[in-house]
Amino acid sequence: MVKLLPSIPNLLTNSRNPTPRSLMNLAKRPSWEVRELVLQNPNVTAEVLFVLASDEEFWVRQLVARHPKTPESAMTLLSQDPCDFVRESLATNPNCSAELLRRLAQDKSYVVRKSVVQNPNVTDDILALLAKDSDDRVRRAVAIHPKTPPSLLAVLAQDPWYWVQTGVLCNPQAPIDIVLSIVQKLKDRDDFFIRKAIEQSPFFPFLSFLLVVPFPLE
């Protein structure tokens, strides 16, 4: 009986078979499907990930940017990737260092900067930097973030965009005096998004009890 050689997909999904050398060889295959399967293998090495960080296909580089085993050297390379989607994925990687997060916090793309806010390792100094961001969507992400300190929430409560102010309303760490000041400023504006933000605030039962919000919420 002829024993058939395993196919590449079977080889890559069977964690007992691929060696680091075979994975490196497969990572250089012209088929992007094969290279993508390499990244899904639990035995993929830092060396292979570094090679694939320069892959010609952006979605392969994006997978490397998200990968929990991606080494610092590959992350540094990916932080300068020309594709916004790759840098965005890197910004959400929980293994991304504070140094790289600071670099990404100054990225040209607001989507990347907003993703930095969502990284579990984001620090107070990075949040302070992004609280001054030129894009209101980034500032609102900081306003909502549960790690944002009260001193920054007080600043964001004075933001010229009410969209940012309503982000503070949704933050469970916001001091009640700041929440009351925002509601007092916005309560007379007949705006659906303001009403929904107040309704979704963790302080809403208290606010409604005090009749701070005079209009009905749907």
Summary of the structure (lengths in Angstrom):
residues: 218
radius of gyration: 23.3
end to end distance: 71.9
largest distance: 83.0
contacts: 682
relative contact order: 0.06
helix: 57%
strand: 0%
